[in-house]
Amino acid sequence: MITTTFSMVLLCFFSRFSPRQSAVAFQARSMQQAYELSSRITAFSSPQSSINRCFPSHTPTRLYQEGGGGRVSASVQDKKVLEKTNTSNKNGKAQQEPQEKLDTNPPKGTRDFYPEDMRLRTWLFDQWREVAKTYGFSEYDAPVLESESLYTRKAGEEVTQQLYNFVDKGDRAVALRPEMTPSLARMVMAKKGGLNLPLKWFSIPQCWRYERMTRGRRREHFQWNMDIWGVSGEEADAELLSAMVTFFRNVGLTSDDVGIKINSRLVIGEVLTELGIPPEKFAATCVLVDKLEKVPLDAIQGDLEELGLDRSVVEKLTQVLTVKSVDGIKEVLGEESQAVQQIKKLLHLCQAYGIDDWIIFDASVVRGLAYYTGVVFEAFDRKGVLRAIAGGGRYDKLLETFGGDPTPAAGFGFGDAVIVELLKERELLPSFESTGIDTVVFAMGEGTHPAAINVAKCLREAGQSVDLVLENKKAKWAFKHADRLGAKFCAIIGSEEYANNEVAIKNLRLGEQTTVPVDNLSTWARESKLPGEEAKESSQ
């Protein structure tokens, strides 16, 4: 009886609504509400109670009276329950939750590359690749995600504190690469002596460092890396310096714009040996000394004390590092100093390459990475406006730190951000507004689009870059579109041209128009190259 009465109550309650409303309202009732309603079924134990409940014209039962028969279900009391549970608006259309507006900025310190930006980046990378090819280097690449242990050396380097690192779902400690050289060392080790030395490799990886941003310094950048493995002499260092200068010359920079400071880690090594500092502290000391260009001595005093170095040692070092000539360093270290001999030989080789006007000896250059062992160098803006443009050196013991065999190696890293800033400042960047499209093909007339497709196909097969207009547009729009793209020609297929199997082609640079038979398009494409384009293509 109780079950029957309960069914009648539900039936009477939901019969007041349409089937859709009943379903929505029923779904809106929580399990808790259903439980509360069923707990009051005793109120409907008599037939009269059921009749009163079903016909609202009768005196309402205590279930509807506030405070009567216990707490009334919220869904029964709330007259707007259907409005709250209905997912449709007044027009019957589904309502959507308001979405939080997307932040359209890329993560801080990173960049978007729109087509014009990509043309600049591609141009720069092509310049780098051309120099690498000229010097006989082969391109390689490695994953942007590496094991964190590849970078966590114990020498106090900034790079270990700037890692984008995390533990992956396999509980492995990984990091986005902050530099490429450790990845190269890992790859060389993986071949277990199977590579023929010397090797000359280059790469253009994207590198990530969480660091303070300044002009020309971001948290991600692309970097041209050139490395030579298997050559222990300064010949490798000189070859790398020559390649760097070749790039500078190719993009229009001169030795008045850029200089390259050179030094050797052996200079500091010999001074520290004279002061009684053990060799195992050399690398960490160099890292600290490199910081003196950015911070005062007091700022690293605590780090020096941890290494067991007193202030007098660093003051002696700083005196040596102020020397700006080979003769000056020779007076400090002596004529027979290995460091002096190394620097003199390198300068002699630079003279043979014809790049000596770019090269400056500067004992203060030590570079901030612990793995450098010999010659180090750094390209800089002679006006002093920008930070270091590029840098590198010799790292003969890097493979040993990873448990590999001793292997001589040298290389440099050349970031994209600073060089672009420098070229902008010197007004040496070419324009990247043009898309490089040769011809815009436009169908003007009923049923001429298939013919336009054939024209575009012919021109593309002839080697042109072609943009085919895919919509029905007016001629005025087509010409404006071609102008926006920086196209050289606009090929028009109208009804008359279609009937005669011809194409009307307008030279957008000269404003001249001619008619070309479709069968002669390949010949026209070859003959239509603008002055200088043939020479450009042959050089590529």
C-alpha positions in Angstrom: 0.0 0.0 0.0 2.8 2.4 0.9 4.6 1.6 -2.4 1.4 2.1 -4.4 0.7 5.4 -2.7 4.3 6.7 -3.3 3.9 5.9 -7.0 0.7 7.9 -7.1 2.3 10.8 -5.4 5.2 10.9 -8.0 2.8 10.5 -10.8 0.6 13.3 -9.6 3.5 15.6 -9.0 5.2 15.1 -12.4 1.9 15.0 -14.4 1.7 18.8 -14.0 4.7 19.2 -16.4 5.4 18.2 -19.9 7.3 14.9 -20.4 10.6 16.9 -21.0 10.0 19.1 -17.9 9.2 16.0 -15.8 12.4 14.3 -16.9 14.5 17.4 -16.2 12.9 17.9 -12.8 13.2 14.3 -11.9 16.9 14.3 -12.8 17.4 17.4 -10.7 16.3 15.7 -7.6 19.4 14.4 -5.7 19.6 11.1 -4.0 19.3 12.9 -0.7 16.1 14.6 -1.8 14.6 11.2 -2.9 15.6 9.8 0.5 13.9 12.6 2.3 10.7 12.3 0.3 10.5 8.5 0.8 11.0 9.0 4.5 7.7 10.9 4.7 5.6 8.3 2.8 3.6 7.7 6.0 1.9 11.0 5.3 0.2 9.3 2.4 -0.8 6.1 4.1 -4.5 6.8 3.7 -6.4 7.0 0.4 -7.8 10.4 1.4 -4.2 11.7 1.8 -3.4 10.5 -1.7 -6.6 12.2 -3.1 -5.8 15.5 -1.4 -2.2 15.3 -2.7 -3.3 14.7 -6.2 -5.9 17.5 -6.4 -4.5 20.9 -5.3 -7.9 22.4 -5.0 -8.3 20.5 -1.7 -6.8 21.7 1.5 -3.0 21.0 1.2 -1.5 18.4 3.4 1.1 19.1 6.0 3.8 18.1 3.5 3.2 21.4 1.6 2.9 23.5 4.8 6.1 25.0 5.9 7.2 23.4 9.0 4.6 20.6 8.8 5.6 17.0 8.6 9.3 17.7 8.9 11.6 19.6 6.4 10.1 19.9 3.0 12.3 18.9 0.0 14.0 22.0 -1.5 13.0 20.9 -5.0 9.3 21.0 -3.9 9.6 24.4 -2.1 11.6 26.2 -4.9 9.1 27.4 -7.5 12.1 28.2 -9.9 13.4 24.6 -9.8 12.7 24.1 -13.5 14.5 27.3 -14.5 17.5 26.3 -12.5 17.7 22.8 -14.0 16.6 23.6 -17.6 19.7 23.8 -19.9 17.7 25.7 -22.6 17.1 29.4 -22.9 13.7 31.0 -23.7 14.1 30.2 -27.3 14.7 26.5 -26.6 18.4 26.7 -27.5 21.1 25.2 -25.3 22.8 27.7 -23.0 26.6 27.6 -22.8 28.6 28.4 -19.7 30.6 31.6 -20.0 34.2 30.7 -20.9 37.2 32.4 -19.4 38.9 34.5 -22.1 42.1 32.9 -23.4 45.4 34.7 -22.6 46.8 35.1 -26.1 50.3 35.9 -25.0 52.9 33.1 -25.2 54.5 32.0 -21.9 56.8 34.7 -20.5 60.2 34.7 -22.1 59.1 32.8 -25.2 58.0 33.9 -28.7 55.4 33.3 -31.4 56.8 33.2 -34.9 54.3 34.6 -37.4 55.0 34.2 -41.1 57.1 37.3 -41.3 59.1 36.3 -38.2 59.6 32.9 -39.7 61.0 34.4 -42.9 63.6 36.2 -40.8 64.4 33.1 -38.8 64.7 31.0 -41.9 67.0 33.6 -43.5 69.2 33.6 -40.4 69.3 29.8 -40.2 70.2 29.7 -43.9 73.1 32.0 -43.3 74.4 29.8 -40.6 73.9 26.6 -42.6 75.6 28.2 -45.6 78.7 29.0 -43.5 78.7 25.5 -42.0 78.5 23.9 -45.4 81.3 26.1 -46.7 83.5 24.9 -43.8 82.7 21.2 -44.3 80.5 20.7 -41.2 77.6 18.1 -41.1 74.3 18.9 -39.4 73.0 16.8 -36.5 70.2 17.1 -33.9 69.2 15.7 -30.5 66.0 15.6 -28.3 65.0 18.9 -26.6 64.2 16.8 -23.6 67.3 15.2 -21.9 68.1 13.6 -18.6 68.6 16.2 -15.9 71.9 14.6 -14.8 73.4 15.7 -18.1 73.5 19.3 -16.8 73.8 19.1 -13.1 77.5 19.5 -12.7 78.9 20.5 -9.3 80.8 23.7 -10.3 78.2 26.4 -9.4 77.3 27.2 -13.0 74.3 29.4 -13.5 72.9 26.9 -16.1 72.3 24.3 -13.4 70.2 26.8 -11.5 68.2 27.9 -14.6 66.9 24.5 -15.8 63.4 23.8 -16.9 63.3 20.5 -15.1 60.7 18.1 -13.7 60.0 14.5 -12.9 58.1 12.7 -15.7 55.4 10.1 -15.4 58.0 7.4 -15.4 59.6 9.0 -12.3 62.6 10.1 -14.3 64.3 13.5 -13.7 64.4 15.3 -17.0 65.1 18.8 -18.3 64.6 20.9 -21.4 68.1 21.4 -22.8 69.8 24.7 -21.8 72.7 24.1 -24.2 73.7 21.6 -26.8 77.2 20.5 -26.0 76.3 17.9 -23.3 73.9 16.3 -25.8 76.7 16.2 -28.4 79.0 14.5 -25.8 76.3 11.9 -25.1 75.9 11.2 -28.8 79.6 10.8 -29.3 79.8 8.4 -26.3 76.9 6.4 -27.5 78.9 5.4 -30.6 81.6 3.9 -28.3 84.5 4.9 -30.5 82.6 4.1 -33.7 82.9 7.6 -35.1 85.7 8.6 -37.4 87.7 11.5 -36.0 88.1 14.3 -36.5 84.4 15.2 -36.8 83.0 18.6 -37.7 79.3 18.9 -36.7 76.9 21.7 -36.4 73.3 22.2 -35.1 70.7 24.9 -34.6 68.8 23.7 -31.5 66.2 25.6 -29.4 67.6 25.9 -25.8 65.7 26.8 -22.6 66.9 28.6 -19.5 64.8 30.2 -16.8 66.8 33.4 -16.4 66.3 37.1 -16.0 65.3 38.6 -19.3 67.1 41.5 -20.8 67.5 42.9 -24.3 68.6 40.0 -26.5 68.1 37.4 -23.6 65.0 35.3 -23.4 64.1 32.1 -21.7 64.2 30.2 -25.0 66.4 30.9 -28.0 67.8 29.2 -31.0 71.6 28.7 -31.1 74.0 27.9 -33.9 76.5 25.4 -32.6 79.7 24.5 -34.4 82.0 21.8 -32.9 85.2 20.0 -33.9 86.2 16.8 -32.1 89.5 14.9 -32.3 91.8 17.9 -33.0 94.0 18.9 -30.0 95.8 21.9 -31.4 94.8 25.5 -31.8 94.1 24.8 -35.5 90.6 23.8 -34.6 90.0 27.0 -32.5 91.2 29.1 -35.4 88.9 27.3 -37.9 86.0 28.0 -35.6 86.9 31.7 -35.3 87.2 32.0 -39.0 83.8 30.5 -39.6 82.3 33.0 -37.1 83.9 35.9 -38.9 82.7 34.6 -42.3 79.2 34.8 -41.0 79.6 38.3 -39.7 81.0 39.4 -43.1 78.3 37.6 -45.0 75.5 39.6 -43.2 77.3 42.9 -43.7 79.1 43.4 -40.3 82.7 44.5 -40.1 85.5 44.4 -37.5 84.4 48.0 -36.6 81.0 46.5 -35.5 82.1 43.3 -33.9 85.2 42.1 -32.1 86.2 38.7 -30.7 88.0 38.6 -27.4 90.2 35.5 -26.8 92.0 34.1 -23.8 93.0 30.7 -22.4 91.8 29.0 -19.2 95.5 28.0 -18.8 96.2 31.7 -17.8 94.1 31.3 -14.6 95.3 27.8 -14.1 98.9 28.9 -14.0 98.2 31.8 -11.6 96.2 29.5 -9.3 99.0 26.9 -9.4 101.5 29.6 -8.4 99.1 30.6 -5.5 99.0 26.9 -4.3 95.3 26.3 -5.3 94.8 22.6 -6.2 93.7 21.7 -9.8 90.3 20.3 -8.8 89.3 23.8 -7.8 90.2 25.5 -11.1 86.9 25.0 -12.9 84.8 26.2 -9.9 87.1 29.2 -9.5 86.7 30.1 -13.2 82.9 30.0 -12.9 83.1 32.5 -10.0 85.6 34.7 -11.7 83.3 34.9 -14.7 80.6 36.4 -12.4 82.8 39.3 -11.5 81.8 41.0 -14.7 78.3 41.2 -13.4 78.6 41.4 -9.6 81.1 43.0 -7.1 83.7 40.8 -5.4 81.7 41.0 -2.1 78.8 39.2 -3.8 80.8 36.0 -4.3 82.9 36.2 -1.2 80.9 33.4 0.5 81.3 31.1 -2.5 85.1 31.8 -2.5 85.3 30.9 1.2 83.5 27.6 0.5 86.2 26.8 -2.0 88.8 27.7 0.6 90.0 30.7 -1.3 90.7 33.9 0.6 90.2 37.4 -0.8 93.9 37.8 -1.6 93.7 35.0 -4.1 90.9 36.6 -6.0 92.5 40.0 -5.9 95.6 38.5 -7.4 93.5 36.9 -10.1 91.7 40.1 -10.9 95.0 41.9 -11.3 96.0 39.3 -13.9 92.6 39.5 -15.6 92.9 43.2 -16.3 95.8 42.5 -18.7 94.8 43.3 -22.3 97.9 42.3 -24.2 100.0 39.2 -24.8 103.1 41.1 -23.8 101.5 42.0 -20.6 100.5 38.4 -19.7 104.0 37.3 -20.7 105.4 39.6 -18.1 103.2 37.9 -15.5 103.6 34.3 -16.5 106.9 34.3 -18.3 108.0 33.6 -21.9 107.9 29.8 -21.5 104.3 29.8 -20.2 102.1 27.2 -21.9 99.3 29.7 -21.8 101.4 32.3 -23.5 102.5 29.9 -26.2 99.0 28.8 -26.9 97.7 32.4 -27.3 100.6 33.4 -29.5 100.0 30.4 -31.8 96.3 31.1 -32.1 96.9 34.7 -33.0 99.4 33.6 -35.7 96.8 31.3 -37.2 94.1 34.0 -37.1 96.5 36.2 -39.1 96.9 33.4 -41.7 93.0 33.3 -42.0 93.0 37.1 -42.5 90.8 37.7 -39.5 93.4 39.2 -37.1 91.6 42.7 -37.2 88.6 41.0 -35.5 90.7 39.4 -32.7 91.6 41.0 -29.4 93.4 39.4 -26.5 91.6 40.0 -23.2 92.6 38.0 -20.1 89.3 38.7 -18.4 87.4 36.4 -20.7 87.0 33.0 -18.9 83.4 32.0 -19.9 81.0 30.7 -17.3 80.9 27.0 -18.1 83.1 24.7 -16.0 84.0 22.3 -18.8 86.2 24.7 -20.7 89.9 23.7 -20.5 91.9 25.9 -22.9 91.3 28.6 -25.4 88.0 30.6 -24.8 86.5 33.4 -26.9 83.6 35.7 -27.0 82.2 37.9 -29.8 81.0 41.3 -28.6 79.4 44.6 -29.8 82.1 47.2 -30.1 79.7 49.9 -29.3 79.0 48.1 -26.0 75.2 48.3 -26.3 74.5 44.6 -26.4 75.6 41.6 -24.4 77.9 38.9 -25.7 76.9 37.9 -29.3 78.5 34.4 -29.3 81.1 32.5 -27.3 82.9 29.2 -27.0 86.2 27.5 -26.4 88.0 24.2 -25.9 86.5 21.5 -23.7 89.0 18.6 -23.9 87.8 16.9 -20.6 84.1 17.0 -21.0 83.7 13.4 -22.1 85.8 12.3 -19.1 83.3 13.9 -16.8 80.6 11.6 -18.2 82.8 8.5 -17.8 84.1 8.5 -21.4 87.6 8.4 -22.9 89.6 11.7 -23.1 88.8 13.3 -26.4 89.9 16.8 -27.5 87.1 19.1 -28.6 86.3 22.7 -29.3 83.2 24.6 -30.3 81.0 27.7 -30.0 77.4 28.7 -29.4 75.8 31.6 -31.3 72.3 32.7 -30.2 69.7 34.1 -32.5 68.3 36.9 -30.3 71.4 39.2 -29.9 72.6 39.0 -33.5 69.1 40.0 -34.7 69.1 43.0 -32.4 72.6 44.0 -33.7 71.6 43.7 -37.3 68.5 45.8 -36.7 70.5 48.4 -34.9 73.0 48.5 -37.8 70.1 48.5 -40.3 71.5 45.4 -42.0 68.4 43.1 -41.9 66.7 42.6 -45.3 63.0 43.1 -45.6 60.8 40.1 -44.9 57.5 41.6 -45.9 57.4 39.8 -49.2 56.1 36.2 -49.0 58.3 35.1 -51.9 55.3 34.2 -54.1 56.0 34.6 -57.8 52.4 34.6 -59.2 48.9 34.9 -58.0 46.5 32.9 -60.3 42.9 34.3 -60.4 39.8 32.8 -62.1 37.6 35.6 -63.3 34.5 34.3 -65.0 31.9 31.6 -64.7 33.3 28.1 -64.8 37.0 29.2 -65.2 38.3 27.8 -61.9 39.3 24.4 -63.4 41.3 26.3 -66.0 43.0 28.4 -63.2 43.9 25.1 -61.4 45.6 23.9 -64.6 47.5 27.3 -64.9 48.7 27.1 -61.3 49.8 23.5 -61.9 51.8 24.4 -64.9 53.6 27.3 -63.2 54.3 25.2 -60.1 55.8 22.5 -62.2 58.0 25.2 -63.9 59.4 26.0 -60.4 57.3 29.1 -59.5 55.8 29.7 -56.1 52.1 30.2 -56.9 49.1 31.3 -54.8 45.8 30.1 -56.4 42.8 32.2 -55.3 40.2 29.7 -54.1 37.1 31.9 -53.8 35.0 33.9 -56.2 36.4 37.4 -55.9 36.5 40.5 -57.9 39.5 41.5 -59.9 40.2 44.5 -57.7 40.4 42.2 -54.7 42.7 39.8 -56.5 45.2 42.6 -57.4 45.2 44.0 -53.8 45.7 40.4 -52.6 48.7 40.0 -54.9 50.1 43.3 -53.7 49.8 42.3 -50.0 51.7 39.1 -50.7 54.4 41.0 -52.6 53.8 38.8 -55.7 55.6 39.6 -58.9 52.8 38.6 -61.3 49.1 38.2 -61.4 47.7 35.6 -63.9 44.0 36.1 -64.9 41.8 33.6 -66.5 38.7 35.3 -67.7 36.0 34.0 -70.1 37.8 35.3 -73.2 41.1 33.9 -72.1 39.5 30.6 -71.2 37.8 30.4 -74.7 41.2 31.1 -76.4 43.2 28.8 -74.0 45.3 31.7 -72.9 46.3 33.5 -69.7 46.5 37.3 -69.2 49.6 38.0 -67.0 50.3 41.3 -65.4 53.8 42.3 -64.2 53.0 44.0 -60.9 56.4 45.6 -60.7 56.3 47.2 -64.1 52.5 47.5 -64.6 52.7 45.8 -68.0 50.3 43.1 -69.1 50.7 40.4 -71.7 48.8 37.4 -73.0 50.5 33.9 -72.9 49.1 30.7 -74.4 48.6 28.0 -71.7 50.9 25.7 -73.7 53.8 28.2 -73.4 53.5 28.9 -69.6 56.6 26.8 -68.8 58.7 28.9 -71.2 57.2 32.1 -69.9 58.0 31.1 -66.3 61.7 30.5 -67.2 62.0 33.8 -69.1 60.1 35.9 -66.6 62.7 35.8 -63.8 63.5 39.3 -62.7 67.1 40.6 -62.9 69.4 39.1 -60.3 67.2 36.1 -59.6 69.1 33.7 -61.8 72.4 34.6 -60.0 70.6 34.1 -56.7 69.4 30.7 -57.6 72.7 29.5 -59.0 74.4 30.5 -55.8 72.0 28.3 -53.9 
